[in-house]
Amino acid sequence: MTMHTPHAAYLGIRVVETGPAFGVCALPFREELIGDPRRRVVFGGAITTLIDHASGLAVACAVEELTAIATIDLRVDYLRAAEPDLELY
């Protein structure tokens, strides 16, 4: 699926696992994705992209016939920063 979504491929998002109505994606830690250099945490926009991509993958795995999938609305309230230097799932 990432090969059809250029921005996800650019970020390095990859599909880890799929099943009926679920999909697991990963975002590898890269220096270019740091949003806070002091704490070395990933920029929230990259995390939101990971969430959106994994959600679309789950929908694609759940439907019998694949059609275009679009996110209508997505809001993320971050409770804390991701751990620095780690791959995100």
Secondary structure in CASP SS format (residue, H / E / C, confidence):
PFRMAT SS
TARGET T0000
AUTHOR 0000-0000-0000
METHOD secondary structure of the structure
MODEL  1
M C 1.00
T H 1.00
M H 1.00
H H 1.00
T C 1.00
P H 1.00
H H 1.00
A H 1.00
A H 1.00
Y H 1.00
L H 1.00
G C 1.00
I C 1.00
R E 1.00
V E 1.00
V E 1.00
E E 1.00
T E 1.00
G E 1.00
P C 1.00
A C 1.00
F E 1.00
G E 1.00
V E 1.00
C E 1.00
A E 1.00
L E 1.00
P C 1.00
F C 1.00
R C 1.00
E H 1.00
E H 1.00
L H 1.00
I E 1.00
G E 1.00
D E 1.00
P C 1.00
R C 1.00
R C 1.00
R C 1.00
V E 1.00
V E 1.00
F C 1.00
G H 1.00
G H 1.00
A H 1.00
I H 1.00
T H 1.00
T H 1.00
L H 1.00
I H 1.00
D H 1.00
H H 1.00
A H 1.00
S H 1.00
G H 1.00
L H 1.00
A H 1.00
V H 1.00
A H 1.00
C H 1.00
A H 1.00
V C 1.00
E C 1.00
E C 1.00
L C 1.00
T C 1.00
A C 1.00
I C 1.00
A C 1.00
T C 1.00
I C 1.00
D C 1.00
L C 1.00
R C 1.00
V C 1.00
D C 1.00
Y C 1.00
L C 1.00
R C 1.00
A C 1.00
A C 1.00
E C 1.00
P C 1.00
D C 1.00
L C 1.00
E C 1.00
L E 1.00
Y C 1.00
END
